[in-house]
Amino acid sequence: MNARLPASASKRPANVSVRAELLDKAKRLGINLSRTLEDRLAELVREAEAREWLGQNQRAIDAYNKRVEREGIWSDGLRGF
């Protein structure tokens, strides 16, 4: 289940089309279509949001990494390991 949303979160019906044979097999195997779709959709949304965030922040990350390569990190002279 989507870890970000409580199970009691508002739900809305959606129409989806699924191959008849696949749907029949899923029902026979006791697979909960709604829960499975919701879980996978939440996973895909998290992945897309992560890619979007990285795309929006890649320049800043690259700049920071270049700075660390050039100047090191603040604790370089302090740590004893």
FIVEX-87423 format. One line per 5 residues: their letters; for each residue x, y, z of N, C-alpha, C, CB. Coordinates in nm, 3 decimals, m for minus. Glycine has a CB too. Example, Ala and Ser with C-alpha at 12.3 -4.5 7.8 and 13.67 -1.06 7.14 Angstrom:
% residues 2
as	1.319/m0.569/0.780/1.230/m0.450/0.780/1.320/m0.330/0.780/1.131/m0.447/0.905 | 1.285/m0.225/0.708/1.367/m0.106/0.714/1.290/0.003/0.787/1.408/m0.060/0.572
//
This chain:
% residues 81
mnarl	0.085/m0.118/0.000/0.000/0.000/0.000/0.089/0.123/0.000/m0.097/0.000/0.123 | 0.040/0.232/m0.048/0.115/0.356/m0.054/0.145/0.403/0.088/0.037/0.463/m0.133 | 0.273/0.410/0.122/0.314/0.445/0.257/0.284/0.591/0.290/0.461/0.417/0.276 | 0.268/0.676/0.190/0.244/0.817/0.217/0.099/0.849/0.250/0.286/0.898/0.098 | 0.007/0.766/0.206/m0.134/0.793/0.228/m0.194/0.690/0.322/m0.210/0.795/0.094
pasas	m0.277/0.735/0.417/m0.342/0.638/0.504/m0.442/0.553/0.425/m0.413/0.710/0.620 | m0.468/0.433/0.474/m0.561/0.343/0.407/m0.699/0.405/0.395/m0.570/0.210/0.483 | m0.731/0.498/0.485/m0.863/0.560/0.484/m0.870/0.680/0.388/m0.900/0.604/0.624 | m0.764/0.705/0.311/m0.763/0.819/0.219/m0.879/0.808/0.121/m0.628/0.828/0.143 | m0.931/0.921/0.082/m1.044/0.926/m0.010/m1.010/0.853/m0.140/m1.083/1.071/m0.040
krpan	m1.103/0.773/m0.186/m1.083/0.698/m0.310/m1.189/0.738/m0.411/m1.087/0.546/m0.284 | m1.155/0.723/m0.538/m1.246/0.758/m0.646/m1.248/0.644/m0.746/m1.204/0.892/m0.715 | m1.364/0.607/m0.795/m1.369/0.499/m0.894/m1.299/0.540/m1.023/m1.515/0.461/m0.923 | m1.239/0.442/m1.089/m1.173/0.466/m1.217/m1.205/0.351/m1.311/m1.018/0.482/m1.199 | m1.223/0.382/m1.434/m1.247/0.279/m1.533/m1.116/0.240/m1.598/m1.349/0.326/m1.640
vsvra	m1.088/0.111/m1.600/m0.968/0.061/m1.666/m1.007/m0.055/m1.756/m0.860/0.017/m1.562 | m0.931/m0.074/m1.859/m0.954/m0.187/m1.949/m0.838/m0.285/m1.931/m0.967/m0.141/m2.099 | m0.872/m0.412/m1.910/m0.773/m0.516/m1.888/m0.808/m0.633/m1.980/m0.769/m0.560/m1.737 | m0.706/m0.696/m2.033/m0.731/m0.815/m2.116/m0.814/m0.915/m2.037/m0.598/m0.879/m2.164 | m0.917/m0.969/m2.098/m1.013/m1.058/m2.031/m0.943/m1.178/m1.970/m1.120/m1.104/m2.129
elldk	m0.852/m1.240/m2.042/m0.782/m1.358/m1.992/m0.700/m1.326/m1.868/m0.691/m1.417/m2.102 | m0.633/m1.212/m1.871/m0.552/m1.171/m1.756/m0.640/m1.143/m1.635/m0.469/m1.048/m1.790 | m0.750/m1.075/m1.656/m0.843/m1.045/m1.547/m0.901/m1.173/m1.488/m0.957/m0.955/m1.597 | m0.937/m1.268/m1.573/m0.991/m1.396/m1.525/m0.888/m1.470/m1.440/m1.034/m1.484/m1.643 | m0.763/m1.471/m1.483/m0.658/m1.539/m1.407/m0.636/m1.470/m1.272/m0.527/m1.541/m1.487
akrlg	m0.634/m1.338/m1.273/m0.614/m1.264/m1.149/m0.725/m1.294/m1.049/m0.606/m1.112/m1.176 | m0.849/m1.294/m1.097/m0.962/m1.325/m1.009/m0.952/m1.467/m0.956/m1.095/m1.307/m1.083 | m0.915/m1.561/m1.043/m0.903/m1.701/m1.001/m0.794/m1.717/m0.894/m0.871/m1.790/m1.123 | m0.689/m1.638/m0.905/m0.579/m1.646/m0.810/m0.601/m1.560/m0.686/m0.450/m1.604/m0.878 | m0.713/m1.492/m0.679/m0.745/m1.412/m0.561/m0.668/m1.281/m0.552/m0.720/m1.492/m0.438
inlsr	m0.623/m1.231/m0.665/m0.548/m1.105/m0.665/m0.647/m0.990/m0.660/m0.456/m1.095/m0.791 | m0.629/m0.904/m0.563/m0.715/m0.787/m0.547/m0.673/m0.682/m0.648/m0.707/m0.730/m0.401 | m0.753/m0.665/m0.752/m0.719/m0.576/m0.861/m0.700/m0.431/m0.815/m0.825/m0.583/m0.968 | m0.791/m0.382/m0.735/m0.783/m0.242/m0.689/m0.657/m0.218/m0.607/m0.907/m0.206/m0.606 | m0.629/m0.306/m0.513/m0.510/m0.288/m0.428/m0.383/m0.300/m0.510/m0.510/m0.391/m0.313
tledr	m0.381/m0.398/m0.602/m0.262/m0.419/m0.684/m0.236/m0.298/m0.773/m0.278/m0.545/m0.770 | m0.340/m0.247/m0.836/m0.326/m0.128/m0.920/m0.280/m0.009/m0.838/m0.458/m0.096/m0.990 | m0.341/0.011/m0.724/m0.305/0.125/m0.640/m0.160/0.116/m0.593/m0.398/0.132/m0.519 | m0.118/m0.003/m0.550/0.020/m0.020/m0.505/0.120/0.009/m0.616/0.042/m0.161/m0.451 | 0.094/m0.050/m0.734/0.188/m0.031/m0.846/0.185/0.111/m0.896/0.154/m0.127/m0.962
laelv	0.067/0.172/m0.901/0.057/0.311/m0.944/0.132/0.403/m0.848/m0.091/0.352/m0.954 | 0.121/0.377/m0.719/0.194/0.457/m0.620/0.345/0.443/m0.641/0.156/0.414/m0.476 | 0.389/0.322/m0.671/0.531/0.298/m0.697/0.577/0.375/m0.821/0.557/0.146/m0.715 | 0.499/0.370/m0.927/0.534/0.443/m1.049/0.536/0.593/m1.027/0.437/0.408/m1.160 | 0.442/0.643/m0.948/0.438/0.786/m0.917/0.561/0.826/m0.837/0.309/0.822/m0.838
reaea	0.600/0.747/m0.736/0.721/0.777/m0.658/0.844/0.781/m0.748/0.741/0.671/m0.546 | 0.856/0.684/m0.838/0.970/0.681/m0.929/0.972/0.802/m1.022/0.968/0.552/m1.012 | 0.856/0.839/m1.075/0.847/0.956/m1.163/0.879/1.084/m1.087/0.708/0.965/m1.227 | 0.829/1.095/m0.964/0.858/1.214/m0.882/1.007/1.222/m0.849/0.776/1.211/m0.752 | 1.070/1.109/m0.825/1.214/1.107/m0.796/1.293/1.153/m0.918/1.259/0.966/m0.753
rewlg	1.255/1.104/m1.037/1.323/1.148/m1.161/1.301/1.297/m1.183/1.270/1.068/m1.283 | 1.179/1.343/m1.159/1.147/1.485/m1.175/1.231/1.570/m1.079/0.997/1.510/m1.151 | 1.240/1.528/m0.952/1.318/1.601/m0.853/1.465/1.606/m0.894/1.304/1.536/m0.714 | 1.517/1.492/m0.938/1.657/1.488/m0.978/1.681/1.580/m1.097/1.698/1.344/m1.013 | 1.589/1.579/m1.193/1.603/1.668/m1.308/1.602/1.814/m1.268/1.492/1.642/m1.406
qnqra	1.521/1.849/m1.171/1.513/1.987/m1.125/1.633/2.028/m1.041/1.385/2.007/m1.045 | 1.701/1.931/m0.981/1.809/1.963/m0.888/1.947/1.917/m0.935/1.780/1.902/m0.755 | 1.955/1.859/m1.055/2.082/1.802/m1.101/2.193/1.906/m1.111/2.062/1.737/m1.236 | 2.161/2.026/m1.159/2.266/2.130/m1.170/2.323/2.164/m1.033/2.209/2.257/m1.236 | 2.238/2.178/m0.933/2.286/2.212/m0.798/2.369/2.098/m0.740/2.168/2.244/m0.706
idayn	2.326/1.975/m0.763/2.400/1.858/m0.714/2.537/1.853/m0.779/2.322/1.726/m0.741 | 2.542/1.872/m0.911/2.670/1.871/m0.982/2.762/1.981/m0.933/2.647/1.886/m1.133 | 2.708/2.100/m0.912/2.788/2.212/m0.863/2.844/2.182/m0.724/2.704/2.341/m0.860 | 2.762/2.124/m0.638/2.808/2.091/m0.503/2.918/1.985/m0.510/2.690/2.040/m0.416 | 2.899/1.883/m0.592/3.000/1.778/m0.604/3.132/1.832/m0.657/2.950/1.666/m0.695
krver	3.127/1.925/m0.751/3.250/1.987/m0.804/3.319/2.068/m0.694/3.217/2.078/m0.925 | 3.239/2.136/m0.615/3.296/2.215/m0.505/3.365/2.123/m0.404/3.187/2.299/m0.436 | 3.303/2.012/m0.370/3.362/1.918/m0.275/3.491/1.860/m0.334/3.262/1.805/m0.240 | 3.492/1.827/m0.462/3.614/1.777/m0.526/3.725/1.881/m0.519/3.587/1.738/m0.672 | 3.691/2.005/m0.540/3.788/2.115/m0.543/3.835/2.153/m0.403/3.726/2.237/m0.612
egiws	3.741/2.165/m0.307/3.773/2.220/m0.176/3.771/2.118/m0.063/3.678/2.330/m0.144 | 3.716/2.000/m0.088/3.700/1.902/0.019/3.577/1.936/0.103/3.826/1.896/0.108 | 3.558/1.859/0.210/3.446/1.887/0.298/3.499/1.949/0.427/3.365/1.758/0.328 | 3.412/2.015/0.498/3.454/2.094/0.614/3.525/2.013/0.720/3.334/2.160/0.676 | 3.498/1.884/0.731/3.557/1.805/0.839/3.683/1.730/0.798/3.455/1.706/0.891
dglrg	3.735/1.756/0.679/3.853/1.682/0.633/3.968/1.688/0.733/3.899/1.736/0.499 | 3.993/1.801/0.793/4.105/1.814/0.887/4.069/1.775/1.029/4.155/1.954/0.886 | 3.945/1.744/1.056/3.900/1.718/1.193/3.880/1.571/1.224/3.772/1.791/1.218 | 3.844/1.495/1.127/3.811/1.356/1.156/3.938/1.274/1.178/3.729/1.296/1.041 | 3.925/1.175/1.265/4.040/1.093/1.302/4.035/0.952/1.245/4.050/1.086/1.449
f	3.963/0.932/1.140/3.956/0.798/1.079/3.993/0.804/0.934/3.816/0.739/1.095
//
